[in-house]
């Protein structure tokens, strides 16, 4: 019996010890969780109120029960443009540079234009100004002839049916000035690609894209793209590639262009093709809508001209009938007068 009692006491003591250790473990975990929460809170409040150095670290260290926490304050001492990376070394000098806002760019555009944009084109023009400005102010942006060709192609597509052609031309000029681009340079670059592509084939273009023709305008652009790990794709470059396809006789259909764009961007240039293919699809979608709108406008114009011709014909016919009636009336009056004179002479 005594041995049984001792065994029972030992079991109870062991159970008490296990429960105590478990409680201590839970308590320590709670303390560590509290310490982490307090550390996060301290980091957030430090942004608004000064805290004495070392006080938070020592307090949290004591709270954590000897928990080995990294020096978060040291990790947060980040300075823009001073990271030990290739990107920071290349573009770090631009830290703090003033960048014009989209609102400022549109204000400059409006001031330069001097006209109110047609209501049907207002949203589209606003989007073009904002999108182009955000592309140009990006540190990675590099203007090239393909981009310039795409820029002019997009503007020609969107503004070719503007009601007042001279205002449409002014919109283009004002856009370039508002975003800090040289219109003459853009047109010259686009012309160089068009002249080079004239008479070329798809195979000739692919040779240039593969680097086999570095002396060509396209070959020089490709060499720069492949050497630049931070080269930035933008929508107008993709549209420029679509225009090059058009110049060399590739059928302008989105299903035909998509695989070629994928091969040129991914296979030849070694860059992602997703954005370029999406932009080519968007280009053909917008082009289809604008072509449909142009067809409808021409049909309306033809109907209006037909109605105007019918109205003019009706007016001419009415005028001719009126002239005939007047002439007939004159003849009747002359006949009556002649009859009166003959009657008088007879009497």
The 8 nearest C-alpha neighbors of each residue, nearest first, counted from 0:
[[1, 3, 2, 4, 5, 6, 7, 8],
 [0, 2, 4, 3, 5, 6, 7, 8],
 [3, 1, 5, 4, 0, 6, 7, 8],
 [2, 4, 0, 6, 1, 5, 7, 8],
 [5, 3, 7, 1, 6, 2, 0, 8],
 [4, 6, 8, 2, 7, 3, 9, 1],
 [7, 5, 3, 9, 4, 8, 2, 10],
 [6, 8, 4, 10, 5, 9, 3, 11],
 [9, 7, 5, 11, 10, 6, 12, 4],
 [8, 10, 12, 6, 7, 11, 13, 5],
 [11, 9, 7, 13, 8, 12, 14, 6],
 [10, 12, 14, 8, 9, 13, 15, 7],
 [13, 11, 9, 15, 14, 10, 8, 16],
 [14, 12, 16, 10, 15, 11, 9, 17],
 [13, 15, 11, 17, 12, 16, 18, 10],
 [16, 14, 12, 18, 13, 17, 19, 11],
 [15, 17, 19, 13, 14, 18, 20, 12],
 [18, 16, 14, 20, 19, 15, 21, 13],
 [17, 19, 21, 15, 16, 20, 22, 14],
 [20, 18, 22, 16, 21, 17, 23, 15],
 [21, 19, 23, 17, 22, 18, 24, 16],
 [20, 22, 24, 18, 19, 23, 17, 25],
 [21, 23, 19, 25, 24, 20, 26, 18],
 [24, 22, 26, 20, 21, 25, 27, 19],
 [25, 23, 21, 27, 26, 22, 20, 28],
 [26, 24, 28, 22, 27, 23, 29, 21],
 [25, 27, 23, 29, 24, 28, 22, 30],
 [28, 26, 30, 24, 29, 25, 23, 31],
 [29, 27, 31, 25, 30, 26, 32, 24],
 [30, 28, 32, 26, 27, 31, 33, 25],
 [29, 31, 27, 33, 28, 32, 63, 34],
 [32, 30, 63, 34, 28, 33, 29, 27],
 [33, 31, 29, 35, 34, 30, 28, 36],
 [34, 32, 30, 36, 31, 35, 37, 29],
 [33, 35, 31, 37, 32, 36, 63, 59],
 [36, 34, 38, 32, 37, 33, 31, 39],
 [35, 37, 33, 39, 38, 34, 40, 32],
 [36, 38, 40, 34, 35, 39, 41, 33],
 [37, 39, 35, 41, 36, 40, 34, 42],
 [40, 38, 42, 36, 41, 37, 35, 43],
 [41, 39, 37, 43, 38, 42, 36, 44],
 [40, 42, 38, 44, 39, 43, 45, 37],
 [43, 41, 39, 45, 40, 44, 38, 46],
 [44, 42, 40, 41, 45, 46, 39, 47],
 [45, 43, 41, 46, 47, 42, 48, 40],
 [46, 44, 48, 42, 47, 43, 49, 41],
 [45, 47, 44, 43, 48, 42, 49, 41],
 [46, 48, 45, 44, 49, 43, 50, 42],
 [49, 47, 45, 46, 44, 50, 43, 41],
 [50, 48, 45, 51, 47, 46, 44, 52],
 [51, 49, 52, 45, 48, 54, 55, 41],
 [50, 52, 54, 53, 49, 55, 45, 56],
 [53, 51, 54, 50, 55, 56, 49, 72],
 [52, 54, 56, 55, 57, 51, 58, 50],
 [55, 53, 57, 56, 52, 51, 58, 50],
 [54, 56, 58, 57, 53, 59, 52, 41],
 [55, 57, 53, 59, 54, 58, 60, 70],
 [58, 56, 60, 54, 59, 55, 53, 61],
 [59, 57, 55, 61, 60, 56, 54, 62],
 [58, 60, 62, 56, 61, 57, 34, 63],
 [59, 61, 57, 63, 58, 62, 65, 56],
 [62, 60, 58, 59, 64, 63, 57, 65],
 [61, 63, 59, 60, 64, 34, 58, 30],
 [64, 62, 31, 66, 60, 61, 34, 65],
 [63, 65, 61, 62, 66, 60, 27, 30],
 [64, 66, 63, 60, 67, 61, 62, 68],
 [67, 65, 63, 64, 68, 60, 31, 61],
 [66, 68, 65, 69, 60, 63, 64, 70],
 [67, 69, 66, 70, 60, 71, 63, 65],
 [70, 68, 71, 67, 74, 73, 72, 56],
 [69, 71, 72, 73, 68, 74, 56, 75],
 [72, 70, 74, 73, 69, 75, 68, 42],
 [71, 73, 75, 74, 70, 76, 42, 69],
 [72, 74, 71, 75, 76, 70, 77, 69],
 [75, 73, 71, 72, 76, 70, 77, 69],
 [74, 76, 72, 73, 77, 71, 70, 78],
 [77, 75, 73, 74, 72, 78, 71, 79],
 [76, 78, 75, 79, 74, 82, 81, 73],
 [77, 79, 81, 80, 76, 82, 75, 94],
 [80, 78, 81, 77, 94, 82, 91, 87],
 [79, 81, 91, 87, 82, 94, 78, 92],
 [82, 80, 79, 78, 87, 91, 83, 88],
 [83, 81, 84, 87, 80, 79, 78, 88],
 [82, 84, 81, 87, 85, 88, 86, 80],
 [85, 83, 87, 86, 82, 88, 81, 89],
 [84, 86, 88, 87, 89, 83, 82, 90],
 [85, 87, 89, 84, 88, 90, 91, 229],
 [88, 86, 91, 80, 90, 84, 89, 85],
 [89, 87, 85, 86, 91, 90, 84, 80],
 [88, 90, 86, 87, 91, 85, 92, 84],
 [89, 91, 87, 92, 93, 88, 86, 80],
 [92, 90, 80, 87, 93, 88, 94, 89],
 [91, 93, 90, 94, 80, 89, 88, 87],
 [94, 92, 91, 96, 90, 95, 80, 138],
 [95, 93, 92, 96, 91, 80, 79, 90],
 [94, 96, 93, 97, 92, 98, 79, 91],
 [97, 95, 93, 94, 98, 92, 99, 91],
 [96, 98, 95, 99, 93, 94, 100, 136],
 [99, 97, 100, 96, 136, 95, 137, 101],
 [100, 98, 103, 97, 101, 104, 136, 102],
 [99, 101, 103, 102, 104, 98, 132, 133],
 [100, 102, 104, 103, 129, 105, 132, 99],
 [101, 103, 105, 100, 104, 106, 99, 129],
 [102, 104, 106, 100, 101, 105, 99, 107],
 [105, 103, 101, 107, 102, 106, 177, 108],
 [104, 106, 108, 102, 107, 103, 109, 101],
 [105, 107, 103, 109, 108, 104, 102, 110],
 [108, 106, 110, 104, 177, 105, 109, 111],
 [107, 109, 105, 177, 111, 106, 110, 173],
 [110, 108, 106, 112, 111, 107, 105, 113],
 [111, 109, 107, 108, 113, 112, 106, 105],
 [110, 112, 108, 109, 173, 113, 107, 177],
 [113, 111, 109, 114, 173, 110, 108, 170],
 [112, 114, 110, 111, 109, 115, 108, 169],
 [115, 113, 112, 116, 109, 166, 110, 111],
 [114, 116, 117, 113, 109, 112, 118, 121],
 [115, 117, 121, 118, 114, 120, 124, 119],
 [116, 118, 120, 119, 121, 115, 162, 161],
 [119, 117, 121, 120, 116, 122, 115, 123],
 [120, 118, 117, 121, 122, 123, 116, 161],
 [121, 119, 123, 117, 118, 122, 124, 116],
 [120, 122, 118, 124, 123, 116, 119, 117],
 [123, 121, 125, 124, 120, 126, 119, 118],
 [122, 124, 126, 120, 125, 121, 127, 119],
 [123, 125, 127, 121, 126, 122, 120, 128],
 [126, 124, 122, 128, 123, 127, 121, 129],
 [125, 127, 123, 129, 124, 128, 130, 122],
 [128, 126, 124, 130, 125, 129, 131, 123],
 [127, 129, 125, 131, 126, 130, 132, 124],
 [128, 130, 126, 132, 127, 131, 101, 125],
 [131, 129, 127, 133, 132, 128, 126, 134],
 [132, 130, 134, 128, 133, 129, 127, 135],
 [131, 133, 135, 129, 178, 134, 130, 128],
 [134, 132, 130, 136, 131, 135, 129, 137],
 [133, 135, 131, 132, 137, 136, 130, 140],
 [134, 136, 132, 137, 133, 140, 131, 178],
 [137, 135, 133, 134, 138, 132, 98, 140],
 [136, 138, 139, 140, 135, 134, 133, 132],
 [139, 137, 140, 136, 90, 93, 135, 141],
 [140, 138, 137, 231, 230, 141, 229, 90],
 [141, 139, 137, 138, 231, 135, 142, 134],
 [142, 140, 143, 139, 231, 230, 135, 138],
 [141, 143, 146, 140, 144, 147, 145, 135],
 [142, 144, 146, 145, 147, 141, 220, 188],
 [143, 145, 188, 147, 189, 146, 148, 192],
 [146, 144, 239, 148, 147, 143, 236, 149],
 [145, 147, 236, 149, 235, 143, 144, 148],
 [148, 146, 144, 150, 185, 149, 189, 145],
 [149, 147, 189, 145, 239, 151, 146, 150],
 [239, 150, 148, 238, 235, 152, 146, 147],
 [149, 151, 147, 235, 153, 148, 152, 146],
 [150, 152, 154, 148, 153, 149, 155, 147],
 [153, 151, 149, 155, 150, 154, 148, 156],
 [152, 154, 156, 150, 151, 155, 149, 157],
 [155, 153, 151, 157, 156, 152, 158, 150],
 [154, 156, 152, 159, 158, 153, 157, 151],
 [157, 155, 153, 154, 159, 158, 152, 286],
 [156, 158, 154, 155, 159, 153, 160, 289],
 [157, 159, 161, 155, 160, 156, 154, 167],
 [158, 160, 155, 161, 156, 157, 164, 167],
 [161, 159, 158, 162, 293, 157, 164, 163],
 [160, 162, 158, 163, 159, 164, 167, 166],
 [163, 161, 160, 164, 167, 117, 166, 159],
 [162, 164, 166, 165, 161, 167, 160, 168],
 [165, 163, 167, 166, 161, 162, 168, 160],
 [164, 166, 168, 167, 163, 169, 170, 161],
 [167, 165, 169, 168, 163, 164, 170, 114],
 [166, 168, 164, 170, 165, 169, 161, 158],
 [169, 167, 165, 171, 166, 170, 164, 172],
 [168, 170, 166, 172, 167, 171, 173, 165],
 [171, 169, 167, 173, 168, 172, 174, 166],
 [172, 170, 174, 168, 169, 173, 175, 167],
 [171, 173, 169, 175, 174, 170, 176, 168],
 [174, 172, 170, 176, 108, 171, 175, 111],
 [175, 173, 171, 177, 172, 176, 108, 170],
 [176, 174, 180, 172, 173, 178, 177, 182],
 [175, 177, 179, 173, 174, 178, 180, 172],
 [176, 178, 108, 174, 107, 104, 175, 179],
 [179, 177, 132, 176, 175, 180, 104, 174],
 [178, 180, 176, 177, 175, 181, 135, 132],
 [179, 181, 175, 178, 176, 182, 177, 185],
 [182, 180, 184, 183, 185, 175, 179, 176],
 [181, 183, 185, 184, 175, 180, 186, 172],
 [182, 184, 186, 185, 181, 187, 188, 180],
 [185, 183, 187, 181, 182, 186, 188, 180],
 [186, 184, 182, 147, 188, 187, 183, 189],
 [185, 187, 189, 183, 184, 188, 190, 182],
 [186, 188, 184, 190, 185, 189, 183, 191],
 [189, 187, 144, 191, 185, 190, 186, 184],
 [188, 190, 148, 186, 144, 192, 147, 191],
 [189, 191, 193, 187, 188, 192, 194, 186],
 [190, 192, 188, 194, 189, 193, 195, 187],
 [193, 191, 195, 189, 190, 194, 196, 144],
 [194, 192, 190, 196, 195, 191, 197, 189],
 [195, 193, 191, 197, 192, 196, 190, 189],
 [194, 196, 192, 193, 197, 191, 216, 199],
 [195, 197, 193, 199, 194, 192, 198, 246],
 [198, 196, 194, 199, 195, 193, 246, 247],
 [197, 199, 196, 200, 247, 195, 246, 194],
 [200, 198, 196, 197, 247, 203, 201, 204],
 [201, 199, 247, 203, 202, 204, 198, 248],
 [200, 202, 204, 203, 247, 205, 199, 244],
 [201, 203, 205, 200, 204, 206, 199, 207],
 [204, 202, 206, 200, 201, 205, 199, 207],
 [203, 205, 207, 201, 206, 202, 208, 200],
 [204, 206, 208, 202, 207, 203, 209, 201],
 [207, 205, 209, 203, 211, 204, 208, 202],
 [206, 208, 212, 218, 204, 210, 205, 209],
 [209, 207, 205, 206, 210, 267, 221, 218],
 [210, 208, 206, 267, 207, 211, 205, 268],
 [209, 211, 207, 208, 212, 213, 218, 206],
 [210, 212, 206, 207, 209, 213, 208, 218],
 [211, 213, 207, 218, 210, 214, 215, 206],
 [214, 212, 218, 219, 215, 210, 211, 207],
 [213, 215, 212, 218, 219, 216, 217, 207],
 [214, 216, 218, 217, 213, 212, 219, 207],
 [217, 215, 219, 218, 220, 192, 214, 191],
 [216, 218, 220, 215, 219, 221, 207, 192],
 [217, 219, 213, 207, 215, 221, 220, 212],
 [220, 218, 222, 213, 216, 221, 217, 215],
 [221, 219, 217, 223, 218, 222, 224, 216],
 [222, 220, 224, 218, 223, 219, 208, 225],
 [221, 223, 219, 225, 220, 224, 218, 226],
 [222, 224, 226, 220, 221, 225, 227, 219],
 [225, 223, 221, 227, 222, 226, 230, 220],
 [224, 226, 222, 223, 227, 221, 268, 269],
 [227, 225, 223, 224, 222, 228, 230, 221],
 [228, 226, 230, 224, 229, 225, 223, 222],
 [227, 229, 230, 226, 225, 224, 231, 86],
 [230, 228, 227, 231, 139, 86, 224, 226],
 [229, 231, 227, 228, 224, 139, 232, 140],
 [232, 230, 139, 140, 229, 233, 141, 224],
 [231, 233, 230, 236, 234, 237, 275, 140],
 [234, 232, 236, 235, 231, 237, 134, 146],
 [233, 235, 237, 236, 278, 238, 232, 275],
 [234, 236, 149, 238, 150, 146, 237, 233],
 [237, 235, 146, 239, 234, 238, 233, 149],
 [236, 238, 275, 240, 239, 234, 235, 241],
 [239, 237, 149, 241, 235, 240, 236, 242],
 [149, 240, 238, 236, 145, 242, 148, 237],
 [239, 241, 243, 237, 238, 242, 244, 236],
 [240, 242, 238, 244, 239, 243, 245, 237],
 [243, 241, 245, 239, 244, 240, 246, 238],
 [242, 244, 246, 240, 245, 241, 239, 247],
 [245, 243, 241, 249, 242, 247, 246, 240],
 [244, 246, 242, 248, 243, 249, 247, 241],
 [245, 247, 243, 244, 248, 242, 196, 197],
 [248, 246, 200, 244, 245, 199, 249, 201],
 [249, 247, 245, 246, 250, 244, 200, 201],
 [248, 250, 244, 245, 247, 251, 201, 246],
 [251, 249, 252, 248, 255, 245, 256, 244],
 [250, 252, 249, 245, 253, 256, 255, 244],
 [251, 253, 255, 254, 250, 256, 283, 257],
 [252, 254, 256, 255, 280, 257, 283, 251],
 [255, 253, 252, 257, 256, 258, 280, 251],
 [256, 254, 252, 253, 257, 258, 250, 251],
 [255, 257, 253, 259, 254, 258, 260, 252],
 [256, 258, 260, 259, 254, 276, 255, 253],
 [259, 257, 261, 260, 256, 262, 255, 254],
 [260, 258, 262, 256, 261, 257, 263, 255],
 [261, 259, 263, 257, 262, 258, 256, 264],
 [260, 262, 258, 272, 259, 264, 263, 265],
 [261, 263, 266, 259, 265, 260, 264, 258],
 [264, 262, 267, 260, 261, 266, 265, 259],
 [263, 265, 268, 272, 261, 270, 262, 267],
 [266, 264, 269, 270, 262, 272, 271, 261],
 [265, 267, 262, 263, 269, 264, 268, 261],
 [266, 268, 263, 209, 208, 269, 264, 265],
 [269, 267, 264, 270, 265, 266, 263, 225],
 [268, 270, 265, 266, 267, 264, 271, 225],
 [271, 269, 265, 264, 268, 272, 266, 267],
 [272, 270, 265, 273, 264, 269, 274, 275],
 [271, 273, 261, 264, 275, 265, 274, 276],
 [272, 274, 276, 275, 271, 277, 261, 278],
 [273, 275, 277, 276, 272, 278, 271, 234],
 [276, 274, 278, 237, 272, 277, 273, 279],
 [277, 275, 279, 273, 278, 274, 257, 272],
 [278, 276, 274, 280, 275, 279, 273, 281],
 [279, 277, 281, 275, 280, 276, 282, 274],
 [278, 280, 282, 276, 281, 277, 275, 283],
 [281, 279, 277, 283, 278, 282, 253, 284],
 [280, 282, 278, 284, 279, 283, 285, 277],
 [283, 281, 279, 285, 280, 284, 286, 278],
 [282, 284, 286, 280, 285, 281, 287, 253],
 [285, 283, 281, 287, 286, 282, 280, 288],
 [286, 284, 288, 282, 287, 283, 289, 281],
 [285, 287, 283, 289, 284, 288, 290, 282],
 [288, 286, 290, 284, 285, 289, 283, 291],
 [287, 289, 291, 285, 286, 290, 292, 284],
 [290, 288, 292, 286, 291, 287, 293, 285],
 [291, 289, 293, 287, 292, 288, 286, 294],
 [292, 290, 294, 288, 289, 293, 287, 295],
 [291, 293, 289, 295, 290, 294, 296, 288],
 [292, 294, 290, 296, 291, 295, 289, 297],
 [295, 293, 291, 297, 292, 296, 290, 298],
 [294, 296, 298, 292, 297, 293, 299, 291],
 [295, 297, 299, 293, 298, 294, 300, 292],
 [298, 296, 300, 294, 299, 295, 301, 293],
 [297, 299, 295, 301, 300, 296, 302, 294],
 [300, 298, 296, 302, 297, 301, 303, 295],
 [299, 301, 297, 303, 298, 302, 296, 304],
 [300, 302, 298, 304, 299, 303, 297, 305],
 [303, 301, 305, 299, 304, 300, 306, 298],
 [304, 302, 306, 300, 305, 301, 307, 299],
 [303, 305, 307, 301, 306, 302, 308, 300],
 [304, 306, 302, 308, 303, 307, 301, 309],
 [307, 305, 309, 303, 308, 304, 302, 310],
 [306, 308, 304, 310, 309, 305, 303, 311],
 [307, 309, 305, 311, 306, 310, 312, 304],
 [310, 308, 312, 306, 307, 311, 313, 305],
 [309, 311, 307, 313, 312, 308, 306, 314],
 [312, 310, 314, 308, 313, 309, 315, 307],
 [313, 311, 309, 315, 310, 314, 308, 316],
 [312, 314, 316, 310, 311, 315, 317, 309],
 [315, 313, 311, 317, 312, 316, 318, 310],
 [316, 314, 318, 312, 317, 313, 311, 319],
 [315, 317, 319, 313, 318, 314, 312, 320],
 [316, 318, 314, 320, 319, 315, 313, 321],
 [317, 319, 321, 315, 316, 320, 314, 322],
 [320, 318, 316, 322, 321, 317, 315, 323],
 [321, 319, 323, 317, 322, 318, 316, 324],
 [320, 322, 318, 324, 319, 323, 317, 325],
 [323, 321, 325, 319, 320, 324, 326, 318],
 [324, 322, 320, 326, 325, 321, 327, 319],
 [325, 323, 327, 321, 326, 322, 328, 320],
 [326, 324, 328, 322, 323, 327, 321, 329],
 [325, 327, 329, 323, 328, 324, 322, 330],
 [328, 326, 324, 330, 329, 325, 323, 331],
 [327, 329, 325, 331, 326, 330, 324, 332],
 [330, 328, 326, 332, 327, 331, 333, 325],
 [329, 331, 333, 327, 328, 332, 334, 326],
 [330, 332, 334, 328, 333, 329, 335, 327],
 [333, 331, 329, 335, 334, 330, 328, 336],
 [334, 332, 330, 336, 331, 335, 329, 337],
 [333, 335, 331, 337, 332, 336, 330, 338],
 [336, 334, 338, 332, 337, 333, 331, 339],
 [337, 335, 339, 333, 338, 334, 340, 332],
 [336, 338, 334, 340, 335, 339, 333, 341],
 [337, 339, 335, 341, 336, 340, 334, 342],
 [340, 338, 342, 336, 337, 341, 343, 335],
 [341, 339, 343, 337, 342, 338, 344, 336],
 [340, 342, 344, 338, 343, 339, 345, 337],
 [343, 341, 339, 345, 340, 344, 338, 346],
 [344, 342, 340, 346, 345, 341, 339, 338],
 [343, 345, 341, 346, 342, 340, 339, 338],
 [344, 346, 342, 343, 341, 340, 339, 338],
 [345, 343, 344, 342, 341, 340, 339, 338]]
